[in-house]
């Protein structure tokens, strides 16, 4: 890969280091020899977060900074060569304060960019989402030229927040000649680094915990957190990546397909995993009274495939098999005690294993 070799004393600010993606970005940077400064909303979280990176303690530091506050961002970035901005609100369900969600995402991004510009960092890499590409007038497979229409019925508050934050970032970068690259990942799954599963892995937790009996025909492109983190690092160091957005992810999985892979991979949980789909008309009726159903009602059955050719070519990026990502995610939830198989399932499994002996 033709890329600039950065000095190993290079310091990178990773915003949202306590988050699922932020933690994996920091880990890959530390493994490659870079110094990492991680931002978090409250320093009381530092000891627990730091324990995730014990072998790299000498190369890791923390700073307190809040996306809703102007204070601290200039100080947080002081002395940093690069910024990878992963922090952004990701609601786990229906949003009550859409304006607040959008404001935090957009204004928080601009706060980080203004501080980065004032401190003359060499590049900012921003985490956006396919939520900012897949819900406009384009057609699958969606590419970096596509943008979500924030005025359409399909644009949930989260889609709006990611789209408006990214557009604001590009406008600021152009006006201020700030080198910027953007990563637009699919649904991020994979192994956890702590016990907080967040929103995306929370979906797998709900599936394995038996929360759902039947599933809507709703799908999303799967992205492995390790692959998405690598894309961020490569977008930071690859000279020609500045000025570009990169879609990263793999095949689209319907919800029932996610459940099927989990059931095949973890037989003890199979009876808790749904296999039947809800008819679209049922979801549409539910959407009249249920806020969560309203979030997906306009996406039922839609083709949401993505085109990752640009990332594959410019970043020399390749995703790992989606089934591997789903299995790693499920295993991580089990290992961390975040999901538990029913007693009946465990007993049946033990009897089956005994009969084979």
Backbone torsions as a table, in degrees:
resi	resn	phi	psi	omega
1	UNK	NA	127.1	-178.9
2	UNK	-84.2	101.7	-178.5
3	UNK	-146.1	160.2	178.0
4	UNK	-71.5	133.5	176.6
5	UNK	-87.2	108.4	-177.1
6	UNK	-79.9	146.3	175.9
7	UNK	-63.0	145.5	-174.3
8	UNK	-73.7	-6.0	173.4
9	UNK	-94.7	11.4	176.0
10	UNK	-61.6	133.4	179.8
11	UNK	-108.7	131.5	-178.6
12	UNK	-120.5	127.1	171.7
13	UNK	-84.8	124.4	174.2
14	UNK	-110.6	109.0	178.6
15	UNK	-78.5	145.3	-179.8
16	UNK	69.4	39.3	-176.5
17	UNK	-64.4	-21.0	178.7
18	UNK	-78.7	-11.0	-178.7
19	UNK	-80.2	169.5	-177.6
20	UNK	-58.2	-55.6	-179.8
21	UNK	-72.3	-44.1	-178.2
22	UNK	-56.1	-39.7	178.6
23	UNK	-64.3	-41.7	179.9
24	UNK	-70.8	-34.8	175.0
25	UNK	-62.1	-47.5	179.8
26	UNK	-60.4	-41.7	-179.6
27	UNK	-61.6	-44.2	-179.7
28	UNK	-66.4	-38.1	176.7
29	UNK	-63.0	-45.7	-179.5
30	UNK	-63.7	-40.4	179.2
31	UNK	-63.8	-27.7	179.6
32	UNK	-90.4	1.9	173.0
33	UNK	97.9	6.7	179.3
34	UNK	-85.6	156.3	171.7
35	UNK	-86.2	138.6	-177.1
36	UNK	-123.7	132.4	170.3
37	UNK	-114.1	120.3	-176.9
38	UNK	-105.8	133.3	177.5
39	UNK	-95.5	146.2	176.2
40	UNK	-147.6	158.5	-176.7
41	UNK	-72.0	-29.7	-178.3
42	UNK	-140.7	127.8	-176.8
43	UNK	-67.7	-14.8	178.0
44	UNK	-62.2	-18.4	178.6
45	UNK	-82.5	-10.4	-172.3
46	UNK	-58.7	-45.6	-178.5
47	UNK	-59.5	-43.6	-179.1
48	UNK	-67.6	-42.7	179.1
49	UNK	-66.0	-41.6	-179.7
50	UNK	-61.0	-30.8	-178.9
51	UNK	-65.0	-19.9	178.9
52	UNK	-74.5	-16.2	-174.5
53	UNK	-124.2	34.1	-172.6
54	UNK	-52.2	-41.6	-178.9
55	UNK	-65.2	-14.5	-174.0
56	UNK	-117.3	24.3	-173.0
57	UNK	-55.8	-36.0	-177.4
58	UNK	-70.2	-19.4	-177.3
59	UNK	-104.9	8.5	-174.0
60	UNK	-125.0	136.0	174.0
61	UNK	-140.8	167.4	-177.5
62	UNK	-129.9	154.2	177.0
63	UNK	-143.2	145.1	179.5
64	UNK	-90.7	128.3	178.9
65	UNK	-159.1	138.5	-176.0
66	UNK	-118.2	133.8	-179.3
67	UNK	-62.3	-23.0	-178.7
68	UNK	-91.1	4.1	-177.7
69	UNK	-127.2	139.7	177.2
70	UNK	-73.3	-32.6	-176.4
71	UNK	-61.6	149.4	170.1
72	UNK	85.7	-22.3	-173.6
73	UNK	-69.7	-40.2	177.8
74	UNK	-63.2	-43.1	177.6
75	UNK	-65.6	-37.7	-178.9
76	UNK	-62.3	-35.5	-175.2
77	UNK	-92.0	-14.1	179.8
78	UNK	-52.0	124.7	178.0
79	UNK	85.6	-2.5	179.0
80	UNK	-88.5	145.0	178.2
81	UNK	-90.3	-31.8	-177.3
82	UNK	-140.0	158.7	174.7
83	UNK	-129.5	130.0	169.4
84	UNK	-114.8	112.2	-171.6
85	UNK	-101.3	94.6	179.9
86	UNK	-98.4	-17.6	-172.7
87	UNK	-70.1	128.6	175.5
88	UNK	-170.3	145.3	-179.4
89	UNK	-66.7	135.9	179.9
90	UNK	-132.8	94.6	-174.8
91	UNK	-67.8	146.7	-179.4
92	UNK	-88.5	-8.7	-179.6
93	UNK	-157.8	-154.9	-179.9
94	UNK	-60.8	143.2	-175.8
95	UNK	-97.5	125.0	178.1
96	UNK	-84.3	-36.2	-178.0
97	UNK	-114.7	79.5	-176.9
98	UNK	-62.6	-41.4	-178.7
99	UNK	-62.7	-38.8	179.0
100	UNK	-67.6	-40.6	177.8
101	UNK	-60.6	-47.9	-179.3
102	UNK	-64.7	-42.1	-179.0
103	UNK	-62.3	-45.1	-179.8
104	UNK	-62.6	-43.5	-179.1
105	UNK	-65.5	-47.9	-175.6
106	UNK	-73.8	-52.9	-176.8
107	UNK	-69.0	-34.1	176.7
108	UNK	-63.3	-41.7	177.1
109	UNK	-61.7	-43.9	-179.6
110	UNK	-66.6	-34.9	176.1
111	UNK	-60.5	-44.9	179.4
112	UNK	-64.3	-43.7	-178.1
113	UNK	-66.6	-38.8	178.5
114	UNK	-63.6	-42.7	179.0
115	UNK	-66.6	-39.1	178.8
116	UNK	-63.4	-40.8	179.2
117	UNK	-66.3	-42.9	-178.2
118	UNK	-65.8	-28.6	-179.7
119	UNK	-96.1	4.9	174.1
120	UNK	54.7	47.1	175.8
121	UNK	-67.7	158.0	-175.4
122	UNK	-77.3	-28.8	177.8
123	UNK	-167.6	150.0	171.2
124	UNK	-115.6	134.7	171.7
125	UNK	-112.8	123.0	-175.5
126	UNK	-107.4	134.4	172.4
127	UNK	-86.4	115.0	172.3
128	UNK	-108.1	-133.4	-177.2
129	UNK	-172.9	160.3	169.9
130	UNK	-69.5	-8.8	170.5
131	UNK	-60.5	-21.5	179.2
132	UNK	-95.3	0.9	-178.9
133	UNK	-122.8	-30.9	-164.6
134	UNK	-94.6	5.5	-170.3
135	UNK	-131.1	44.3	176.5
136	UNK	-125.7	-138.9	-177.7
137	UNK	-90.4	-0.9	-177.9
138	UNK	-77.5	173.4	178.5
139	UNK	-127.6	153.7	178.9
140	UNK	-66.5	147.3	-2.8
141	UNK	-77.4	131.9	-175.9
142	UNK	-75.9	144.1	-178.2
143	UNK	-127.0	-177.3	-178.5
144	UNK	-66.5	-13.7	177.6
145	UNK	-81.7	-11.0	-177.4
146	UNK	-89.9	145.8	177.3
147	UNK	-134.2	142.7	174.2
148	UNK	-69.7	138.5	176.3
149	UNK	-86.7	108.0	-175.1
150	UNK	-70.8	-9.8	179.6
151	UNK	-97.6	-4.6	-176.0
152	UNK	-81.1	163.2	178.5
153	UNK	-65.1	-24.9	-177.3
154	UNK	-77.1	-15.1	-174.4
155	UNK	-82.3	98.3	174.2
156	UNK	-70.2	171.7	179.2
157	UNK	-59.9	-37.8	179.3
158	UNK	-67.2	-45.1	177.1
159	UNK	-58.4	-42.4	178.6
160	UNK	-62.6	-42.7	-177.0
161	UNK	-62.3	-43.8	-178.7
162	UNK	-69.6	-39.5	-178.1
163	UNK	-68.7	-48.7	-177.6
164	UNK	-67.8	-35.0	177.2
165	UNK	-66.6	-42.3	-179.7
166	UNK	-68.2	-42.5	178.5
167	UNK	-61.6	-41.0	177.9
168	UNK	-63.2	-37.9	179.4
169	UNK	-64.6	-44.9	179.6
170	UNK	-64.3	-39.7	179.2
171	UNK	-63.8	-43.8	179.2
172	UNK	-64.0	-44.7	-178.5
173	UNK	-60.7	-41.2	179.8
174	UNK	-67.9	-42.2	-177.9
175	UNK	-68.6	-28.0	-173.6
176	UNK	-115.0	8.5	178.2
177	UNK	54.8	46.3	179.6
178	UNK	-99.0	121.5	178.0
179	UNK	-63.3	120.9	-175.3
180	UNK	-135.1	138.5	169.3
181	UNK	-129.5	148.6	-175.9
182	UNK	-128.7	136.0	175.6
183	UNK	-108.5	128.8	-179.8
184	UNK	-115.7	86.3	-177.2
185	UNK	-84.2	160.9	170.4
186	UNK	-79.2	-156.0	179.1
187	UNK	-68.8	116.2	-172.1
188	UNK	-86.8	118.8	177.2
189	UNK	-127.4	178.2	178.9
190	UNK	131.7	-168.1	-175.0
191	UNK	-74.5	139.6	177.5
192	UNK	-79.3	156.1	172.4
193	UNK	-106.6	-5.9	179.3
194	UNK	-154.5	-164.0	-177.6
195	UNK	-93.6	-3.2	178.6
196	UNK	-91.3	110.8	-174.5
197	UNK	-86.4	-12.7	176.8
198	UNK	67.4	-167.5	-173.1
199	UNK	-81.2	-46.5	-174.9
200	UNK	-68.0	-49.1	177.7
201	UNK	-69.4	-23.7	175.8
202	UNK	-58.2	-31.3	176.4
203	UNK	-61.3	-45.5	179.2
204	UNK	-65.5	-38.4	177.0
205	UNK	-59.9	-44.9	179.8
206	UNK	-64.0	-40.4	178.9
207	UNK	-61.8	-48.5	-175.8
208	UNK	-72.6	-20.1	-178.8
209	UNK	-88.6	-1.8	178.4
210	UNK	79.2	24.0	-178.2
211	UNK	-69.8	-31.3	-176.0
212	UNK	-107.3	140.5	174.6
213	UNK	-96.7	-40.5	175.5
214	UNK	-136.1	158.6	-170.8
215	UNK	-121.4	144.7	174.9
216	UNK	-72.6	157.6	176.4
217	UNK	-83.0	76.1	-177.4
218	UNK	-128.3	133.9	-176.6
219	UNK	-133.1	166.2	178.3
220	UNK	-157.0	150.3	175.8
221	UNK	-71.3	131.2	-177.8
222	UNK	-87.9	136.1	177.1
223	UNK	-130.0	129.4	178.4
224	UNK	-78.7	132.3	-176.2
225	UNK	-58.1	-34.0	179.4
226	UNK	-68.7	-37.7	178.5
227	UNK	-71.5	-37.9	179.0
228	UNK	-67.1	-40.4	177.3
229	UNK	-61.6	-42.5	178.6
230	UNK	-62.1	-38.9	178.1
231	UNK	-61.1	-38.5	177.7
232	UNK	-62.8	-45.7	-178.7
233	UNK	-64.5	-42.4	-179.9
234	UNK	-68.5	-35.2	176.6
235	UNK	-67.3	-25.3	177.9
236	UNK	-73.4	-39.3	-170.8
237	UNK	-103.3	-15.9	-179.7
238	UNK	-78.2	117.6	-173.2
239	UNK	-53.9	-45.0	-173.8
240	UNK	-80.1	0.0	-179.0
241	UNK	-75.3	-22.3	179.5
242	UNK	-60.0	136.0	179.8
243	UNK	89.6	7.2	-176.2
244	UNK	-126.6	151.9	168.7
245	UNK	-107.6	149.5	-175.0
246	UNK	-134.3	119.2	173.6
247	UNK	-81.1	130.8	178.0
248	UNK	-132.7	136.2	-179.7
249	UNK	161.2	-177.2	-177.8
250	UNK	-124.3	-145.3	-177.0
251	UNK	-67.9	154.8	174.4
252	UNK	-80.6	130.3	175.1
253	UNK	-113.3	126.9	168.6
254	UNK	-69.2	159.3	-179.9
255	UNK	-57.0	-40.5	-179.1
256	UNK	-65.7	-31.0	178.4
257	UNK	-70.5	-37.9	173.9
258	UNK	-58.7	-47.4	-179.2
259	UNK	-63.5	-37.3	-179.6
260	UNK	-64.0	-45.8	179.2
261	UNK	-61.5	-42.0	179.2
262	UNK	-64.6	-42.1	-179.8
263	UNK	-64.5	-39.6	179.1
264	UNK	-69.6	-35.0	-176.8
265	UNK	-80.6	-30.5	-175.2
266	UNK	-131.5	80.4	-174.8
267	UNK	-56.9	-30.7	179.6
268	UNK	-62.1	-20.6	-177.3
269	UNK	-104.3	0.2	-171.3
270	UNK	-58.6	-40.7	-177.1
271	UNK	-70.5	-18.4	178.9
272	UNK	-89.6	-10.4	-177.3
273	UNK	-95.8	128.5	-178.8
274	UNK	-73.5	150.3	177.6
275	UNK	-124.1	-14.9	-178.2
276	UNK	-94.8	150.9	178.6
277	UNK	-102.0	147.1	171.6
278	UNK	-79.2	132.6	173.4
279	UNK	-59.2	145.8	-178.3
280	UNK	-57.4	-36.1	-177.0
281	UNK	-65.9	-30.5	177.5
282	UNK	-68.2	-42.3	179.2
283	UNK	-63.2	-38.8	179.8
284	UNK	-64.1	-37.6	177.0
285	UNK	-68.9	-43.2	178.2
286	UNK	-59.7	-34.6	-177.4
287	UNK	-63.4	-18.4	178.8
288	UNK	-70.5	-24.8	-175.9
289	UNK	-126.2	-12.1	-174.5
290	UNK	-117.0	120.9	-176.1
291	UNK	-66.3	-36.1	179.6
292	UNK	-65.2	-40.1	177.7
293	UNK	-65.2	-35.4	178.7
294	UNK	-63.1	-27.0	-178.5
295	UNK	-67.5	-26.0	-174.9
296	UNK	-117.9	-4.4	-171.1
297	UNK	-59.1	-32.6	-178.9
298	UNK	-84.5	-2.9	-179.2
299	UNK	-107.9	2.4	-176.0
300	UNK	-60.8	123.9	175.9
301	UNK	73.4	3.6	-176.4
302	UNK	-74.5	145.5	176.0
303	UNK	-81.8	111.5	-175.6
304	UNK	-117.3	29.9	177.3
305	UNK	-61.8	151.7	-177.9
306	UNK	-123.7	156.8	178.8
307	UNK	-109.6	114.7	-177.2
308	UNK	-106.1	17.9	-175.7
309	UNK	-59.1	-36.2	-177.2
310	UNK	-65.4	-45.5	178.2
311	UNK	-65.7	-39.0	-179.4
312	UNK	-63.6	-36.8	-177.3
313	UNK	-82.1	-53.5	-172.2
314	UNK	-78.0	-35.3	-178.7
315	UNK	-102.2	-2.8	-174.8
316	UNK	49.4	51.7	-174.7
317	UNK	-104.9	137.4	176.9
318	UNK	-137.0	132.0	178.4
319	UNK	-80.8	149.9	172.9
320	UNK	-79.5	166.0	-179.3
321	UNK	-56.5	137.2	-176.6
322	UNK	-61.9	-37.6	179.2
323	UNK	-61.0	-35.7	177.1
324	UNK	-63.2	-41.2	178.8
325	UNK	-64.2	-44.9	-179.1
326	UNK	-64.7	-43.2	178.3
327	UNK	-63.6	-42.6	179.3
328	UNK	-61.6	-36.6	179.6
329	UNK	-66.8	-49.5	179.4
330	UNK	-61.7	-42.8	-180.0
331	UNK	-64.0	-37.8	178.9
332	UNK	-64.1	-39.9	177.6
333	UNK	-64.1	-40.3	178.5
334	UNK	-65.9	-47.2	-176.7
335	UNK	-62.4	-32.2	-179.3
336	UNK	-90.2	5.3	177.7
337	UNK	68.9	24.0	-177.0
338	UNK	-89.9	-14.5	172.6
339	UNK	-134.9	150.1	-178.5
340	UNK	-135.5	132.0	176.7
341	UNK	-74.4	147.8	177.7
342	UNK	-62.1	150.2	-178.7
343	UNK	-58.0	-40.1	-179.7
344	UNK	-61.3	-39.5	179.3
345	UNK	-64.9	-42.9	-178.5
346	UNK	-66.2	-39.9	-179.7
347	UNK	-65.7	-42.8	179.6
348	UNK	-63.8	-37.5	-179.8
349	UNK	-66.5	-42.6	178.8
350	UNK	-63.1	-40.0	178.7
351	UNK	-63.7	-40.7	-179.9
352	UNK	-65.2	-40.3	179.7
353	UNK	-67.5	-38.1	179.9
354	UNK	-64.9	-37.3	-178.4
355	UNK	-67.6	-20.9	-178.9
356	UNK	-84.0	-16.3	-177.1
357	UNK	-74.3	NA	NA
